[in-house]
């Protein structure tokens, strides 16, 4: 099964259980040389930033859940593209699917969406800097 790196609403275990019921959370990971940004549509994306990292959750993605995740991320509508990227997991670097927003913004974050992402981030032992980044974005709402 492929690995998937979630940095937005898919950090929420209950939400992922509804969307991708056969997939399992493996733990924390980070995407180096990227930072969070808000797309024009109000959702989060990761953009290149040499001295930053995006913190999130690594999932063991069931093959049968990939189509549902693509639908949720709006791949066919052109909201996100998925690429395979190196992420730093607990024990070693791993290759994982990462969804990147097509319209990297700048945009205004959607308040309800960002509240969900922040709640999901706080449910994990994410590093303080990862949660602080989301809190800063939430203050922009």
The first five atom37 places (N, CA, C, CB, O) and aatype in JSON, in Angstrom:
{
  "aatype": [20, 20, 20, 20, 20, 20, 20, 20, 20, 20, 20, 20, 20, 20, 20, 20, 20, 20, 20, 20, 20, 20, 20, 20, 20, 20, 20, 20, 20, 20, 20, 20, 20, 20, 20, 20, 20, 20, 20, 20, 20, 20, 20, 20, 20, 20, 20, 20, 20, 20, 20, 20, 20, 20, 20, 20, 20, 20, 20, 20, 20, 20, 20, 20, 20, 20, 20, 20, 20, 20, 20, 20, 20, 20, 20, 20, 20, 20, 20, 20, 20, 20, 20, 20, 20, 20, 20, 20, 20, 20, 20, 20, 20, 20, 20, 20, 20, 20, 20, 20, 20, 20, 20, 20, 20, 20, 20, 20, 20, 20, 20, 20, 20, 20, 20, 20, 20, 20, 20, 20, 20, 20, 20, 20, 20, 20, 20, 20, 20, 20, 20, 20, 20, 20, 20, 20, 20, 20, 20, 20, 20],
  "atom_mask": [
    [1, 1, 1, 1, 1],
    [1, 1, 1, 1, 1],
    [1, 1, 1, 1, 1],
    [1, 1, 1, 1, 1],
    [1, 1, 1, 1, 1],
    [1, 1, 1, 1, 1],
    [1, 1, 1, 1, 1],
    [1, 1, 1, 1, 1],
    [1, 1, 1, 1, 1],
    [1, 1, 1, 1, 1],
    [1, 1, 1, 1, 1],
    [1, 1, 1, 1, 1],
    [1, 1, 1, 1, 1],
    [1, 1, 1, 1, 1],
    [1, 1, 1, 1, 1],
    [1, 1, 1, 1, 1],
    [1, 1, 1, 1, 1],
    [1, 1, 1, 1, 1],
    [1, 1, 1, 1, 1],
    [1, 1, 1, 1, 1],
    [1, 1, 1, 1, 1],
    [1, 1, 1, 1, 1],
    [1, 1, 1, 1, 1],
    [1, 1, 1, 1, 1],
    [1, 1, 1, 1, 1],
    [1, 1, 1, 1, 1],
    [1, 1, 1, 1, 1],
    [1, 1, 1, 1, 1],
    [1, 1, 1, 1, 1],
    [1, 1, 1, 1, 1],
    [1, 1, 1, 1, 1],
    [1, 1, 1, 1, 1],
    [1, 1, 1, 1, 1],
    [1, 1, 1, 1, 1],
    [1, 1, 1, 1, 1],
    [1, 1, 1, 1, 1],
    [1, 1, 1, 1, 1],
    [1, 1, 1, 1, 1],
    [1, 1, 1, 1, 1],
    [1, 1, 1, 1, 1],
    [1, 1, 1, 1, 1],
    [1, 1, 1, 1, 1],
    [1, 1, 1, 1, 1],
    [1, 1, 1, 1, 1],
    [1, 1, 1, 1, 1],
    [1, 1, 1, 1, 1],
    [1, 1, 1, 1, 1],
    [1, 1, 1, 1, 1],
    [1, 1, 1, 1, 1],
    [1, 1, 1, 1, 1],
    [1, 1, 1, 1, 1],
    [1, 1, 1, 1, 1],
    [1, 1, 1, 1, 1],
    [1, 1, 1, 1, 1],
    [1, 1, 1, 1, 1],
    [1, 1, 1, 1, 1],
    [1, 1, 1, 1, 1],
    [1, 1, 1, 1, 1],
    [1, 1, 1, 1, 1],
    [1, 1, 1, 1, 1],
    [1, 1, 1, 1, 1],
    [1, 1, 1, 1, 1],
    [1, 1, 1, 1, 1],
    [1, 1, 1, 1, 1],
    [1, 1, 1, 1, 1],
    [1, 1, 1, 1, 1],
    [1, 1, 1, 1, 1],
    [1, 1, 1, 1, 1],
    [1, 1, 1, 1, 1],
    [1, 1, 1, 1, 1],
    [1, 1, 1, 1, 1],
    [1, 1, 1, 1, 1],
    [1, 1, 1, 1, 1],
    [1, 1, 1, 1, 1],
    [1, 1, 1, 1, 1],
    [1, 1, 1, 1, 1],
    [1, 1, 1, 1, 1],
    [1, 1, 1, 1, 1],
    [1, 1, 1, 1, 1],
    [1, 1, 1, 1, 1],
    [1, 1, 1, 1, 1],
    [1, 1, 1, 1, 1],
    [1, 1, 1, 1, 1],
    [1, 1, 1, 1, 1],
    [1, 1, 1, 1, 1],
    [1, 1, 1, 1, 1],
    [1, 1, 1, 1, 1],
    [1, 1, 1, 1, 1],
    [1, 1, 1, 1, 1],
    [1, 1, 1, 1, 1],
    [1, 1, 1, 1, 1],
    [1, 1, 1, 1, 1],
    [1, 1, 1, 1, 1],
    [1, 1, 1, 1, 1],
    [1, 1, 1, 1, 1],
    [1, 1, 1, 1, 1],
    [1, 1, 1, 1, 1],
    [1, 1, 1, 1, 1],
    [1, 1, 1, 1, 1],
    [1, 1, 1, 1, 1],
    [1, 1, 1, 1, 1],
    [1, 1, 1, 1, 1],
    [1, 1, 1, 1, 1],
    [1, 1, 1, 1, 1],
    [1, 1, 1, 1, 1],
    [1, 1, 1, 1, 1],
    [1, 1, 1, 1, 1],
    [1, 1, 1, 1, 1],
    [1, 1, 1, 1, 1],
    [1, 1, 1, 1, 1],
    [1, 1, 1, 1, 1],
    [1, 1, 1, 1, 1],
    [1, 1, 1, 1, 1],
    [1, 1, 1, 1, 1],
    [1, 1, 1, 1, 1],
    [1, 1, 1, 1, 1],
    [1, 1, 1, 1, 1],
    [1, 1, 1, 1, 1],
    [1, 1, 1, 1, 1],
    [1, 1, 1, 1, 1],
    [1, 1, 1, 1, 1],
    [1, 1, 1, 1, 1],
    [1, 1, 1, 1, 1],
    [1, 1, 1, 1, 1],
    [1, 1, 1, 1, 1],
    [1, 1, 1, 1, 1],
    [1, 1, 1, 1, 1],
    [1, 1, 1, 1, 1],
    [1, 1, 1, 1, 1],
    [1, 1, 1, 1, 1],
    [1, 1, 1, 1, 1],
    [1, 1, 1, 1, 1],
    [1, 1, 1, 1, 1],
    [1, 1, 1, 1, 1],
    [1, 1, 1, 1, 1],
    [1, 1, 1, 1, 1],
    [1, 1, 1, 1, 1],
    [1, 1, 1, 1, 1],
    [1, 1, 1, 1, 1],
    [1, 1, 1, 1, 1],
    [1, 1, 1, 1, 1]
  ],
  "atom_positions": [
    [[0.84, -1.18, 0.0], [0.0, 0.0, 0.0], [0.88, 1.25, 0.0], [-0.95, 0.0, 1.21], [1.92, 1.27, 0.66]],
    [[0.48, 2.27, -0.74], [1.29, 3.5, -0.76], [1.15, 4.27, 0.55], [0.88, 4.39, -1.95], [0.19, 4.09, 1.3]],
    [[2.11, 5.12, 0.79], [2.04, 6.03, 1.94], [1.47, 7.36, 1.47], [3.45, 6.22, 2.58], [1.63, 7.75, 0.31]],
    [[0.8, 8.04, 2.38], [0.18, 9.34, 2.09], [0.49, 10.29, 3.24], [-1.38, 9.19, 1.88], [0.32, 9.94, 4.4]],
    [[0.95, 11.49, 2.9], [1.26, 12.52, 3.89], [0.12, 13.54, 3.93], [2.61, 13.21, 3.58], [-0.14, 14.21, 2.93]],
    [[-0.54, 13.66, 5.08], [-1.65, 14.6, 5.27], [-1.2, 15.75, 6.15], [-2.88, 13.89, 5.9], [-0.61, 15.54, 7.21]],
    [[-1.49, 16.98, 5.7], [-1.13, 18.16, 6.48], [-2.33, 19.07, 6.73], [-0.03, 18.94, 5.77], [-2.19, 20.13, 7.34]],
    [[-3.49, 18.67, 6.28], [-4.71, 19.46, 6.43], [-5.78, 18.66, 7.14], [-5.23, 19.94, 5.06], [-5.52, 18.02, 8.16]],
    [[-6.99, 18.71, 6.6], [-8.12, 18.06, 7.26], [-7.97, 16.54, 7.36], [-9.39, 18.38, 6.51], [-8.63, 15.9, 8.18]],
    [[-7.12, 15.96, 6.54], [-6.93, 14.51, 6.6], [-6.01, 14.07, 7.73], [-6.38, 14.01, 5.29], [-5.67, 12.89, 7.83]],
    [[-5.59, 14.99, 8.58], [-4.92, 14.59, 9.83], [-5.94, 14.06, 10.82], [-4.14, 15.78, 10.44], [-5.58, 13.4, 11.79]],
    [[-7.23, 14.35, 10.59], [-8.31, 13.93, 11.48], [-8.61, 12.44, 11.28], [-9.59, 14.77, 11.23], [-9.04, 12.03, 10.21]],
    [[-8.36, 11.65, 12.32], [-8.52, 10.19, 12.23], [-9.97, 9.8, 11.92], [-8.06, 9.53, 13.53], [-10.21, 8.92, 11.1]],
    [[-10.93, 10.45, 12.58], [-12.34, 10.1, 12.35], [-12.77, 10.46, 10.93], [-13.24, 10.81, 13.37], [-13.49, 9.7, 10.29]],
    [[-12.33, 11.61, 10.44], [-12.69, 12.02, 9.08], [-12.07, 11.07, 8.06], [-12.23, 13.47, 8.81], [-12.71, 10.69, 7.08]],
    [[-10.82, 10.69, 8.29], [-10.18, 9.75, 7.36], [-10.86, 8.38, 7.43], [-8.68, 9.61, 7.68], [-10.93, 7.68, 6.42]],
    [[-11.35, 7.98, 8.59], [-12.05, 6.7, 8.71], [-13.3, 6.69, 7.84], [-12.42, 6.41, 10.18], [-13.67, 5.66, 7.28]],
    [[-13.96, 7.85, 7.73], [-15.14, 7.95, 6.85], [-14.74, 7.95, 5.38], [-15.95, 9.21, 7.18], [-15.36, 7.28, 4.56]],
    [[-13.69, 8.72, 5.05], [-13.28, 8.87, 3.65], [-12.51, 7.66, 3.14], [-12.42, 10.11, 3.49], [-12.72, 7.2, 2.02]],
    [[-11.63, 7.15, 3.96], [-10.7, 6.08, 3.56], [-10.68, 5.0, 4.64], [-9.26, 6.65, 3.33], [-9.71, 4.89, 5.39]],
    [[-11.74, 4.22, 4.73], [-11.92, 3.3, 5.88], [-10.88, 2.19, 6.0], [-13.25, 2.68, 5.79], [-10.74, 1.61, 7.08]],
    [[-10.16, 1.88, 4.95], [-9.18, 0.8, 5.02], [-7.75, 1.3, 5.28], [-9.21, 0.01, 3.73], [-6.82, 0.51, 5.39]],
    [[-7.59, 2.61, 5.36], [-6.27, 3.21, 5.57], [-5.99, 3.37, 7.06], [-6.16, 4.57, 4.85], [-6.9, 3.5, 7.87]],
    [[-4.69, 3.37, 7.4], [-4.29, 3.43, 8.81], [-3.26, 4.52, 9.03], [-3.75, 2.08, 9.28], [-2.31, 4.66, 8.25]],
    [[-3.44, 5.29, 10.09], [-2.46, 6.3, 10.47], [-1.22, 5.6, 11.01], [-3.04, 7.29, 11.52], [-1.32, 4.67, 11.82]],
    [[-0.05, 6.06, 10.57], [1.21, 5.48, 11.02], [1.93, 6.35, 12.04], [2.12, 5.23, 9.84], [2.74, 5.86, 12.82]],
    [[1.64, 7.65, 12.03], [2.29, 8.56, 12.97], [2.68, 9.85, 12.29], [3.53, 7.9, 13.57], [2.24, 10.15, 11.18]],
    [[3.51, 10.61, 12.98], [3.9, 11.94, 12.5], [4.95, 11.87, 11.41], [4.41, 12.78, 13.66], [5.73, 10.91, 11.32]],
    [[4.96, 12.9, 10.59], [5.97, 13.05, 9.54], [6.06, 14.53, 9.21], [5.63, 12.19, 8.26], [5.24, 15.34, 9.65]],
    [[7.07, 14.88, 8.41], [7.18, 16.28, 7.98], [7.72, 16.32, 6.55], [8.11, 17.09, 8.93], [8.48, 15.45, 6.11]],
    [[7.29, 17.35, 5.86], [7.7, 17.62, 4.49], [8.69, 18.77, 4.55], [6.47, 17.95, 3.55], [8.3, 19.92, 4.79]],
    [[9.95, 18.48, 4.34], [11.0, 19.5, 4.43], [10.96, 20.43, 3.23], [12.39, 18.83, 4.54], [10.45, 20.08, 2.16]],
    [[11.51, 21.62, 3.42], [11.65, 22.63, 2.37], [10.31, 23.06, 1.78], [12.55, 22.11, 1.27], [10.22, 23.37, 0.59]],
    [[9.29, 23.06, 2.62], [7.96, 23.54, 2.26], [7.36, 24.29, 3.44], [7.03, 22.35, 1.84], [7.81, 24.14, 4.58]],
    [[6.36, 25.11, 3.15], [5.59, 25.8, 4.19], [4.12, 25.75, 3.79], [6.08, 27.27, 4.39], [3.79, 25.52, 2.63]],
    [[3.26, 25.97, 4.77], [1.83, 26.02, 4.48], [1.47, 27.35, 3.84], [1.01, 25.8, 5.76], [2.04, 28.39, 4.18]],
    [[0.53, 27.31, 2.93], [-0.03, 28.5, 2.3], [-1.52, 28.26, 2.12], [0.68, 28.82, 0.92], [-1.99, 27.13, 2.18]],
    [[-2.25, 29.34, 1.91], [-3.69, 29.24, 1.69], [-3.97, 29.45, 0.21], [-4.47, 30.29, 2.56], [-3.56, 30.45, -0.38]],
    [[-4.66, 28.49, -0.38], [-5.04, 28.58, -1.79], [-6.11, 29.65, -1.98], [-5.55, 27.21, -2.31], [-6.75, 30.07, -1.02]],
    [[-6.3, 30.08, -3.2], [-7.34, 31.06, -3.51], [-8.72, 30.57, -3.06], [-7.36, 31.35, -5.01], [-9.58, 31.38, -2.7]],
    [[-8.93, 29.26, -3.09], [-10.22, 28.68, -2.69], [-10.38, 28.61, -1.17], [-10.37, 27.29, -3.28], [-11.47, 28.31, -0.68]],
    [[-9.32, 28.9, -0.41], [-9.39, 28.91, 1.04], [-8.88, 27.67, 1.74], [-10.76, 29.11, 1.44], [-8.9, 27.61, 2.97]],
    [[-8.42, 26.68, 0.99], [-7.87, 25.47, 1.59], [-6.35, 25.58, 1.68], [-8.27, 24.23, 0.77], [-5.74, 26.46, 1.06]],
    [[-5.75, 24.7, 2.46], [-4.3, 24.71, 2.62], [-3.59, 23.99, 1.5], [-3.92, 24.09, 3.95], [-4.13, 23.07, 0.89]],
    [[-2.38, 24.42, 1.25], [-1.46, 23.73, 0.37], [-0.07, 23.87, 0.95], [-1.54, 24.29, -1.08], [0.16, 24.65, 1.87]],
    [[0.85, 23.12, 0.41], [2.26, 23.24, 0.78], [2.99, 23.83, -0.42], [2.87, 21.84, 1.2], [2.8, 23.38, -1.56]],
    [[3.83, 24.83, -0.17], [4.6, 25.47, -1.23], [6.08, 25.42, -0.84], [4.13, 26.95, -1.47], [6.43, 25.35, 0.34]],
    [[6.94, 25.47, -1.85], [8.38, 25.42, -1.61], [8.83, 26.58, -0.74], [9.15, 25.42, -2.94], [8.44, 27.72, -0.96]],
    [[9.67, 26.27, 0.24], [10.26, 27.27, 1.13], [11.52, 26.62, 1.72], [9.25, 27.73, 2.28], [11.41, 25.73, 2.56]],
    [[12.7, 27.06, 1.3], [13.94, 26.36, 1.64], [14.2, 26.11, 3.12], [15.04, 27.13, 1.1], [14.8, 25.09, 3.46]],
    [[13.78, 26.99, 3.99], [14.15, 26.81, 5.4], [12.94, 26.47, 6.29], [14.82, 28.07, 5.92], [12.97, 26.74, 7.49]],
    [[11.91, 25.88, 5.72], [10.7, 25.55, 6.49], [10.36, 24.08, 6.35], [9.51, 26.41, 6.02], [10.95, 23.35, 5.54]],
    [[9.4, 23.66, 7.15], [8.87, 22.3, 7.06], [7.39, 22.32, 7.38], [9.63, 21.33, 8.02], [6.93, 23.14, 8.17]],
    [[6.65, 21.42, 6.76], [5.23, 21.24, 7.02], [5.09, 19.95, 7.83], [4.38, 21.18, 5.68], [5.59, 18.9, 7.44]],
    [[4.41, 20.05, 8.97], [4.2, 18.89, 9.84], [2.84, 18.29, 9.58], [4.34, 19.29, 11.33], [1.87, 19.0, 9.31]],
    [[2.78, 16.96, 9.65], [1.52, 16.29, 9.41], [1.56, 14.84, 9.83], [1.15, 16.38, 7.96], [2.36, 14.44, 10.68]],
    [[0.68, 14.05, 9.22], [0.48, 12.66, 9.59], [0.72, 11.77, 8.38], [-0.94, 12.44, 10.17], [0.27, 12.07, 7.27]],
    [[1.43, 10.69, 8.6], [1.69, 9.72, 7.54], [0.67, 8.59, 7.65], [3.15, 9.16, 7.63], [0.44, 8.03, 8.73]],
    [[0.07, 8.26, 6.52], [-0.95, 7.21, 6.45], [-0.48, 6.07, 5.56], [-2.3, 7.77, 5.93], [0.21, 6.29, 4.56]],
    [[-0.85, 4.86, 5.93], [-0.72, 3.7, 5.07], [-2.03, 3.66, 4.29], [-0.45, 2.35, 5.89], [-3.06, 3.23, 4.81]],
    [[-1.99, 4.1, 3.05], [-3.19, 4.31, 2.24], [-3.55, 3.03, 1.49], [-2.98, 5.47, 1.25], [-2.77, 2.53, 0.69]],
    [[-4.73, 2.52, 1.77], [-5.21, 1.33, 1.06], [-5.45, 1.68, -0.41], [-6.5, 0.78, 1.71], [-5.98, 2.74, -0.72]],
    [[-5.07, 0.78, -1.3], [-5.27, 1.03, -2.73], [-6.74, 1.31, -3.04], [-4.79, -0.17, -3.55], [-7.06, 2.12, -3.91]],
    [[-7.63, 0.63, -2.33], [-9.07, 0.81, -2.58], [-9.57, 2.18, -2.1], [-9.86, -0.28, -1.88], [-10.68, 2.57, -2.45]],
    [[-8.78, 2.92, -1.32], [-9.18, 4.23, -0.82], [-8.65, 5.39, -1.68], [-8.7, 4.41, 0.6], [-9.04, 6.53, -1.47]],
    [[-7.77, 5.11, -2.62], [-7.15, 6.18, -3.4], [-8.17, 6.98, -4.19], [-6.1, 5.6, -4.34], [-8.09, 8.21, -4.22]],
    [[-9.11, 6.32, -4.85], [-10.11, 7.04, -5.66], [-10.95, 7.98, -4.78], [-11.03, 6.04, -6.4], [-11.24, 9.1, -5.19]],
    [[-11.33, 7.52, -3.59], [-12.12, 8.36, -2.69], [-11.3, 9.57, -2.23], [-12.6, 7.56, -1.46], [-11.83, 10.67, -2.14]],
    [[-10.03, 9.37, -1.96], [-9.18, 10.48, -1.53], [-8.98, 11.47, -2.68], [-7.81, 9.95, -1.04], [-9.01, 12.68, -2.46]],
    [[-8.79, 10.98, -3.88], [-8.69, 11.87, -5.05], [-9.96, 12.7, -5.22], [-8.43, 11.04, -6.34], [-9.88, 13.9, -5.52]],
    [[-11.12, 12.08, -5.02], [-12.38, 12.82, -5.12], [-12.46, 13.89, -4.04], [-13.59, 11.86, -5.01], [-12.81, 15.03, -4.32]],
    [[-12.12, 13.52, -2.81], [-12.17, 14.47, -1.7], [-11.24, 15.66, -1.96], [-11.8, 13.78, -0.38], [-11.6, 16.8, -1.67]],
    [[-10.07, 15.4, -2.5], [-9.09, 16.46, -2.77], [-9.38, 17.24, -4.04], [-7.7, 15.86, -2.86], [-8.69, 18.22, -4.34]],
    [[-10.39, 16.84, -4.78], [-10.78, 17.59, -5.98], [-9.77, 17.51, -7.11], [-11.01, 19.02, -5.63], [-9.57, 18.48, -7.84]],
    [[-9.13, 16.36, -7.25], [-8.11, 16.2, -8.3], [-8.74, 16.41, -9.68], [-7.45, 14.81, -8.21], [-8.17, 17.12, -10.51]],
    [[-9.88, 15.79, -9.95], [-10.48, 15.9, -11.28], [-11.04, 17.31, -11.54], [-11.59, 14.87, -11.43], [-11.21, 17.69, -12.7]],
    [[-11.31, 18.07, -10.48], [-11.77, 19.45, -10.66], [-10.61, 20.43, -10.77], [-12.67, 19.84, -9.5], [-10.82, 21.62, -10.98]],
    [[-9.4, 19.93, -10.62], [-8.23, 20.79, -10.76], [-7.84, 21.57, -9.52], [-8.45, 21.74, -11.86], [-7.08, 22.53, -9.61]],
    [[-8.35, 21.18, -8.33], [-7.97, 21.87, -7.09], [-6.59, 21.43, -6.61], [-9.01, 21.61, -6.01], [-5.78, 22.26, -6.19]],
    [[-6.34, 20.13, -6.66], [-5.07, 19.58, -6.18], [-4.48, 18.64, -7.23], [-5.26, 18.83, -4.83], [-5.2, 18.04, -8.03]],
    [[-3.16, 18.53, -7.2], [-2.44, 17.49, -7.93], [-1.71, 16.66, -6.89], [-1.44, 18.1, -9.0], [-1.39, 17.15, -5.81]],
    [[-1.46, 15.41, -7.22], [-0.74, 14.57, -6.26], [0.61, 14.19, -6.85], [-1.56, 13.31, -5.9], [0.73, 13.82, -8.02]],
    [[1.59, 14.29, -5.99], [2.96, 13.96, -6.35], [3.54, 13.05, -5.28], [3.83, 15.23, -6.53], [3.08, 13.04, -4.14]],
    [[4.54, 12.3, -5.64], [5.27, 11.51, -4.65], [6.48, 12.32, -4.21], [5.7, 10.12, -5.23], [7.28, 12.76, -5.03]],
    [[6.59, 12.5, -2.9], [7.65, 13.32, -2.32], [8.31, 12.56, -1.16], [7.1, 14.68, -1.83], [7.71, 11.67, -0.57]],
    [[9.53, 12.93, -0.85], [10.18, 12.39, 0.34], [9.65, 13.14, 1.56], [11.74, 12.52, 0.24], [9.59, 14.37, 1.56]],
    [[9.27, 12.4, 2.58], [8.89, 12.97, 3.86], [9.74, 12.31, 4.94], [7.35, 12.77, 4.15], [10.21, 11.18, 4.78]],
    [[9.92, 13.02, 6.01], [10.71, 12.49, 7.12], [9.74, 11.89, 8.13], [11.61, 13.6, 7.78], [8.95, 12.6, 8.75]],
    [[9.8, 10.58, 8.28], [8.95, 9.87, 9.22], [9.74, 9.61, 10.5], [8.42, 8.54, 8.61], [10.89, 10.04, 10.64]],
    [[9.13, 8.92, 11.41], [9.74, 8.66, 12.72], [11.11, 8.0, 12.62], [8.82, 7.8, 13.54], [12.05, 8.41, 13.3]],
    [[11.23, 7.01, 11.78], [12.47, 6.23, 11.73], [13.38, 6.58, 10.57], [12.14, 4.79, 11.67], [14.6, 6.45, 10.68]],
    [[12.8, 7.03, 9.46], [13.63, 7.27, 8.27], [12.81, 8.01, 7.22], [14.17, 5.93, 7.7], [11.59, 8.1, 7.33]],
    [[13.49, 8.55, 6.21], [12.75, 9.17, 5.1], [11.91, 8.12, 4.37], [13.73, 9.86, 4.1], [12.3, 6.95, 4.25]],
    [[10.76, 8.55, 3.9], [9.85, 7.68, 3.15], [9.34, 8.43, 1.94], [8.67, 7.21, 4.03], [9.31, 9.66, 1.95]],
    [[8.94, 7.72, 0.92], [8.27, 8.3, -0.23], [6.77, 8.22, 0.02], [8.67, 7.57, -1.56], [6.25, 7.16, 0.35]],
    [[6.09, 9.35, -0.14], [4.66, 9.39, 0.14], [3.93, 10.26, -0.88], [4.4, 9.92, 1.57], [4.52, 11.18, -1.46]],
    [[2.67, 9.96, -1.08], [1.81, 10.8, -1.9], [1.53, 12.08, -1.11], [0.48, 10.06, -2.3], [1.21, 12.03, 0.07]],
    [[1.65, 13.21, -1.78], [1.32, 14.51, -1.18], [0.45, 15.25, -2.18], [2.63, 15.34, -0.81], [0.77, 15.31, -3.37]],
    [[-0.65, 15.82, -1.71], [-1.52, 16.62, -2.56], [-1.1, 18.08, -2.44], [-3.03, 16.43, -2.17], [-0.98, 18.61, -1.33]],
    [[-0.89, 18.72, -3.59], [-0.49, 20.12, -3.64], [-1.59, 20.91, -4.36], [0.89, 20.29, -4.37], [-2.08, 20.51, -5.41]],
    [[-1.96, 22.04, -3.77], [-2.96, 22.9, -4.37], [-2.46, 23.53, -5.66], [-3.38, 23.98, -3.39], [-1.3, 23.95, -5.74]],
    [[-3.32, 23.6, -6.64], [-2.97, 24.17, -7.94], [-2.93, 25.7, -7.87], [-3.96, 23.71, -9.01], [-2.04, 26.32, -8.45]],
    [[-3.88, 26.29, -7.15], [-3.95, 27.75, -7.01], [-3.38, 28.15, -5.67], [-5.42, 28.26, -7.15], [-4.1, 28.32, -4.69]],
    [[-2.06, 28.3, -5.63], [-1.37, 28.5, -4.36], [-1.65, 29.83, -3.7], [0.09, 28.36, -4.58], [-1.06, 30.12, -2.65]],
    [[-2.5, 30.64, -4.25], [-2.92, 31.83, -3.54], [-2.18, 33.08, -3.96], [-2.75, 31.64, -2.1], [-1.55, 33.09, -5.02]],
    [[-2.23, 34.09, -3.17], [-2.73, 34.06, -1.79], [-4.24, 34.01, -1.73], [-2.23, 35.26, -1.03], [-4.95, 34.48, -2.61]],
    [[-4.71, 33.4, -0.64], [-6.13, 33.31, -0.42], [-6.46, 33.53, 1.03], [-6.65, 31.96, -0.88], [-5.57, 33.62, 1.88]],
    [[-7.73, 33.63, 1.32], [-8.2, 33.78, 2.7], [-8.66, 32.41, 3.19], [-9.37, 34.83, 2.8], [-9.43, 31.73, 2.51]],
    [[-8.18, 31.99, 4.36], [-8.57, 30.67, 4.85], [-10.06, 30.59, 5.19], [-7.75, 30.3, 6.08], [-10.65, 31.56, 5.67]],
    [[-10.65, 29.44, 4.92], [-12.04, 29.19, 5.3], [-12.05, 28.9, 6.8], [-12.67, 27.98, 4.47], [-11.36, 27.99, 7.27]],
    [[-12.83, 29.66, 7.54], [-12.8, 29.57, 9.0], [-13.14, 28.18, 9.52], [-13.76, 30.57, 9.59], [-12.4, 27.63, 10.34]],
    [[-14.24, 27.58, 9.06], [-14.66, 26.27, 9.56], [-13.63, 25.2, 9.2], [-16.04, 25.89, 8.99], [-13.31, 24.34, 10.02]],
    [[-13.12, 25.25, 7.99], [-12.11, 24.29, 7.54], [-10.85, 24.41, 8.4], [-11.75, 24.53, 6.05], [-10.33, 23.4, 8.87]],
    [[-10.37, 25.62, 8.61], [-9.15, 25.81, 9.38], [-9.36, 25.38, 10.84], [-8.7, 27.26, 9.32], [-8.43, 24.86, 11.46]],
    [[-10.54, 25.59, 11.38], [-10.84, 25.13, 12.74], [-10.75, 23.6, 12.81], [-12.25, 25.6, 13.19], [-10.23, 23.06, 13.79]],
    [[-11.24, 22.9, 11.78], [-11.14, 21.44, 11.73], [-9.68, 20.99, 11.65], [-11.93, 20.89, 10.53], [-9.28, 20.04, 12.33]],
    [[-8.91, 21.67, 10.82], [-7.5, 21.31, 10.66], [-6.76, 21.53, 11.97], [-6.84, 22.14, 9.53], [-5.96, 20.68, 12.38]],
    [[-7.01, 22.63, 12.63], [-6.35, 22.94, 13.89], [-6.73, 21.92, 14.97], [-6.71, 24.36, 14.35], [-5.87, 21.48, 15.73]],
    [[-7.98, 21.53, 15.02], [-8.41, 20.51, 15.98], [-7.73, 19.18, 15.7], [-9.94, 20.34, 15.94], [-7.3, 18.49, 16.62]],
    [[-7.62, 18.83, 14.42], [-6.95, 17.58, 14.06], [-5.47, 17.65, 14.44], [-7.1, 17.31, 12.55], [-4.92, 16.68, 14.97]],
    [[-4.83, 18.77, 14.17], [-3.4, 18.92, 14.51], [-3.19, 18.8, 16.01], [-2.87, 20.28, 14.02], [-2.22, 18.18, 16.46]],
    [[-4.09, 19.39, 16.79], [-3.95, 19.33, 18.26], [-4.22, 17.93, 18.81], [-4.91, 20.31, 18.92], [-3.8, 17.62, 19.92]],
    [[-4.9, 17.08, 18.04], [-5.16, 15.71, 18.5], [-3.93, 14.82, 18.38], [-6.31, 15.1, 17.71], [-3.9, 13.72, 18.94]],
    [[-2.93, 15.29, 17.67], [-1.66, 14.58, 17.52], [-0.59, 15.31, 18.34], [-1.24, 14.49, 16.0], [-0.75, 16.48, 18.68]],
    [[0.48, 14.63, 18.66], [1.59, 15.34, 19.32], [2.48, 16.05, 18.29], [2.43, 14.35, 20.17], [3.69, 15.85, 18.26]],
    [[1.84, 16.86, 17.45], [2.59, 17.63, 16.45], [3.56, 18.57, 17.16], [1.63, 18.43, 15.52], [3.25, 19.07, 18.24]],
    [[4.71, 18.83, 16.57], [5.62, 19.81, 17.18], [4.92, 21.16, 17.32], [6.9, 19.95, 16.33], [4.05, 21.51, 16.53]],
    [[5.31, 21.89, 18.33], [4.69, 23.18, 18.62], [4.71, 24.11, 17.42], [5.4, 23.84, 19.79], [3.76, 24.85, 17.19]],
    [[5.8, 24.08, 16.64], [5.88, 24.97, 15.48], [4.82, 24.64, 14.44], [7.26, 24.88, 14.85], [4.32, 25.54, 13.76]],
    [[4.46, 23.37, 14.3], [3.42, 22.99, 13.34], [2.06, 23.52, 13.75], [3.36, 21.49, 13.2], [1.32, 24.03, 12.9]],
    [[1.72, 23.41, 15.02], [0.45, 23.93, 15.52], [0.46, 25.46, 15.47], [0.18, 23.42, 16.96], [-0.55, 26.07, 15.11]],
    [[1.58, 26.07, 15.83], [1.68, 27.54, 15.83], [1.45, 28.1, 14.43], [3.06, 27.99, 16.36], [0.83, 29.16, 14.28]],
    [[1.94, 27.43, 13.41], [1.72, 27.88, 12.04], [0.23, 27.9, 11.72], [2.47, 26.97, 11.05], [-0.27, 28.85, 11.13]],
    [[-0.48, 26.85, 12.1], [-1.92, 26.79, 11.86], [-2.65, 27.86, 12.67], [-2.47, 25.4, 12.21], [-3.61, 28.46, 12.17]],
    [[-2.21, 28.11, 13.89], [-2.84, 29.15, 14.71], [-2.66, 30.53, 14.07], [-2.24, 29.15, 16.13], [-3.58, 31.35, 14.09]],
    [[-1.48, 30.79, 13.5], [-1.27, 32.07, 12.82], [-2.2, 32.22, 11.62], [0.19, 32.19, 12.37], [-2.74, 33.3, 11.39]],
    [[-2.37, 31.14, 10.87], [-3.29, 31.19, 9.73], [-4.73, 31.41, 10.21], [-3.2, 29.89, 8.91], [-5.49, 32.13, 9.56]],
    [[-5.1, 30.8, 11.33], [-6.46, 30.94, 11.85], [-6.74, 32.39, 12.28], [-6.68, 29.99, 13.04], [-7.87, 32.85, 12.19]],
    [[-5.72, 33.09, 12.74], [-5.92, 34.49, 13.13], [-6.19, 35.39, 11.93], [-4.7, 35.0, 13.89], [-6.68, 36.51, 12.1]],
    [[-5.87, 34.93, 10.73], [-6.12, 35.69, 9.51], [-7.56, 35.64, 9.07], [-5.25, 35.21, 8.41], [-7.97, 36.4, 8.19]],
    [[-8.35, 34.75, 9.66], [-9.76, 34.56, 9.25], [-10.57, 35.77, 9.65], [-10.36, 33.27, 9.88], [-11.77, 35.82, 9.4]]
  ]
}
